[in-house]
Amino acid sequence: MQTIDSKKVPTKTLSNGAQIPVIGLGTFGSDNYDAATIARAVKTAIQMGYRHIDCASVYGNEKEIGMALQDVFAEGIVTREELWITSKVWNDKHKEVVASCKQSLADLQLDYLDLYLVHWPFPNFHAPKCDVTARQPDSVPYIHKDYMKTWAQMESLVENGLVKNIGTSNVTIPKMKLILRDCTIRPVVNEMEIHPHFQQPELFGFMIENGIQVIGYSPIGSPGRPERDKTLEDTVDMEDPIIVAIAERLNVHPAVVCLKWAVQRGQITIPFSVKTDKMYNNLKGITEGPLTELEMEEVSTIDKQCRLIKGQVFLWEAAKGWEDLWDLNGEITL
Ligand SMILES: NC(=O)c1ccc[n+]([C@@H]2O[C@H](COP(=O)([O-])OP(=O)(O)OC[C@H]3O[C@@H](n4cnc5c(N)ncnc54)[C@H](OP(=O)(O)O)[C@@H]3O)[C@@H](O)[C@H]2O)c1
C-alpha cells in the first residue's frame, strides 16, 4: 500500500494549544457501507498515514472501529497519543452525556477522546433510515438553557479527563453567541457543512474571529448522502467547471481540489471514503501542490449557498421548513 509520512500532514492549533491534523477520515457510511467495511477503512487509513478519525455514536460503527484501533496499536503502527479521535453525543442523549461518552469510550476501547462534540443543537431524535417527512411529536426548537445543561456535562468530561477538547456541531452564529456568553469552557471547534458550493463565509469568519476552528463536513459535496437528504435543486461541487479546470491543471480528481481549497482556506477537512485509492489521493492532495491565489479567488466565486445536509428530520411540529434549523435571518428561530 502507498503511504504518506504523517509528519507531512499539517496541524491546526486550537485555542487551548492542542494540535489537530487538518485532514481526518469521515466514518459516516450513510446507507452505503456497513460497520465492518468502515472499520477496515479506518485501519487502512492509519496504516496509510491518517492520524485523525471523525466518529460518532449514531454512525453505528464505533465497536468495529474500536477493534480496528486495537489492531493498529497491537501491530505497533501507531500509539494512542499519535491519533486524534473525535466522537459525538447523539441528539437523544443530551441529558445523558457522561453515560453516552463512556459508551463511546468502551466501544472505541479508549481511555479518552481527543474531541467530543454535541452532534446537533437539538435533542430531536429520528429513527435510522427514516423518511424525510418524518417529524417526531416531541421535537423542539433550540432551547438555550437546555443546551447549556448539556454543555455543562460536556465540561465535566474535560474536568474528569475523559475528553481533552469539546466542541459544537451544526451551530449557527446566534446560537454560538449565547453559548460563548454562558459557557465555562469554550468550544474549540464547530463542525459544520462546508464545500465549494456551500462556503458559509459569514459563519466561517465568525468562528475564526472567536478562536473556534472549523471542521468542514461533507467537503466533497457528499455524493453518497442518504436519499432523504437529496433534492432536485442540489448542485454537484465535483462537476463545477472551475473545480474541474483546476483538477485538470493539477492532474488530480476534482474531489481533491475541494479538499485542497478547504485546507488552504483554513478549515480542517474530514472526507469520507472506504476506497484505498481515494483515501490515498485525498491525503496526498493536502500535502502537496497548493491552489494559486487566483484559483482560490475563483473558487470563492462559485458559492451556490447549496446546503446538502438540510436536517429536515429534526424539525418540530410548528417549524415551517428546514431553513428554520439554520437561523437564516440572524436570530434563533423558535
Ligand atoms: N457533524 C455532522 O453533523 C456531520 C454531518 C455529515 C457528515 N459528517 C462527517 O463528515 C464526513 C464526510 O462527509 P460525507 O461523508 O457526508 O461526504 P464527503 O466526504 O463530502 O463525500 C464522501 C463521498 O465522496 C467520495 N469520495 C471521497 N474521496 C473521493 C475522491 N478522491 N475521488 C472521488 N470521490 C471521492 C466517496 O466515494 P466512495 O463512496 O466511493 O468512497 C464518498 O461517497 C462524514 O463521513 C462524517 O464523519 C458530520
The ligand as a MOL file (V3000), in Angstrom:
LIG
                    3D

  0  0  0     0  0            999 V3000
M  V30 BEGIN CTAB
M  V30 COUNTS 48 52 0 0 0
M  V30 BEGIN ATOM
M  V30 1 N -21.2730 16.7600 12.2750 0
M  V30 2 C -22.1990 16.4060 11.4120 0
M  V30 3 O -23.4080 16.6810 11.5900 0
M  V30 4 C -21.8010 15.6620 10.1680 0
M  V30 5 C -22.7150 15.5580 9.1040 0
M  V30 6 C -22.3200 14.8850 7.9530 0
M  V30 7 C -21.0460 14.3240 7.8780 0
M  V30 8 N -20.1730 14.4130 8.9360 0 CHG=1
M  V30 9 C -18.8180 13.8000 8.8860 0
M  V30 10 O -18.1800 14.2490 7.6770 0
M  V30 11 C -17.7070 13.1200 6.9570 0
M  V30 12 C -17.6420 13.4370 5.4670 0
M  V30 13 O -18.8890 13.8470 4.9470 0
M  V30 14 P -19.7510 12.9680 3.9430 0
M  V30 15 O -19.4470 11.5460 4.2070 0
M  V30 16 O -21.1540 13.4380 4.0400 0 CHG=-1
M  V30 17 O -19.2950 13.4170 2.4870 0
M  V30 18 P -17.9760 13.7140 1.6310 0
M  V30 19 O -16.7530 13.3970 2.3890 0
M  V30 20 O -18.1520 15.0640 1.0590 0
M  V30 21 O -18.1690 12.6970 0.4260 0
M  V30 22 C -17.8980 11.3280 0.5620 0
M  V30 23 C -18.0850 10.6820 -0.7960 0
M  V30 24 O -17.1220 11.2260 -1.6970 0
M  V30 25 C -16.4910 10.1910 -2.4020 0
M  V30 26 N -15.0390 10.4790 -2.4840 0
M  V30 27 C -14.1700 10.6370 -1.4530 0
M  V30 28 N -12.9330 10.8800 -1.8980 0
M  V30 29 C -13.0030 10.8530 -3.2540 0
M  V30 30 C -12.0380 11.0130 -4.2750 0
M  V30 31 N -10.7580 11.2690 -4.0330 0
M  V30 32 N -12.4660 10.9010 -5.5660 0
M  V30 33 C -13.7510 10.6700 -5.8370 0
M  V30 34 N -14.7130 10.5050 -4.9110 0
M  V30 35 C -14.3410 10.6070 -3.6240 0
M  V30 36 C -16.6930 8.9180 -1.6030 0
M  V30 37 O -16.8390 7.8770 -2.5340 0
M  V30 38 P -16.8600 6.2980 -2.1520 0
M  V30 39 O -18.2020 6.0530 -1.5810 0
M  V30 40 O -16.6630 5.6340 -3.4680 0
M  V30 41 O -15.7630 6.0660 -1.1660 0
M  V30 42 C -17.9370 9.1890 -0.7920 0
M  V30 43 O -19.0810 8.6600 -1.3990 0
M  V30 44 C -18.7120 12.0250 7.3450 0
M  V30 45 O -18.2670 10.7340 6.9880 0
M  V30 46 C -18.8300 12.2790 8.8190 0
M  V30 47 O -17.7010 11.7410 9.5210 0
M  V30 48 C -20.5380 15.0960 10.0730 0
M  V30 END ATOM
M  V30 BEGIN BOND
M  V30 1 1 1 2
M  V30 2 2 2 3
M  V30 3 1 2 4
M  V30 4 1 4 5
M  V30 5 2 4 48
M  V30 6 2 5 6
M  V30 7 1 6 7
M  V30 8 2 7 8
M  V30 9 1 8 9
M  V30 10 1 8 48
M  V30 11 1 9 10
M  V30 12 1 9 46
M  V30 13 1 10 11
M  V30 14 1 11 12
M  V30 15 1 11 44
M  V30 16 1 12 13
M  V30 17 1 13 14
M  V30 18 2 14 15
M  V30 19 1 14 16
M  V30 20 1 14 17
M  V30 21 1 17 18
M  V30 22 2 18 19
M  V30 23 1 18 20
M  V30 24 1 18 21
M  V30 25 1 21 22
M  V30 26 1 22 23
M  V30 27 1 23 24
M  V30 28 1 23 42
M  V30 29 1 24 25
M  V30 30 1 25 26
M  V30 31 1 25 36
M  V30 32 1 26 27
M  V30 33 1 26 35
M  V30 34 2 27 28
M  V30 35 1 28 29
M  V30 36 1 29 30
M  V30 37 2 29 35
M  V30 38 1 30 31
M  V30 39 2 30 32
M  V30 40 1 32 33
M  V30 41 2 33 34
M  V30 42 1 34 35
M  V30 43 1 36 37
M  V30 44 1 36 42
M  V30 45 1 37 38
M  V30 46 2 38 39
M  V30 47 1 38 40
M  V30 48 1 38 41
M  V30 49 1 42 43
M  V30 50 1 44 45
M  V30 51 1 44 46
M  V30 52 1 46 47
M  V30 END BOND
M  V30 END CTAB
M  END
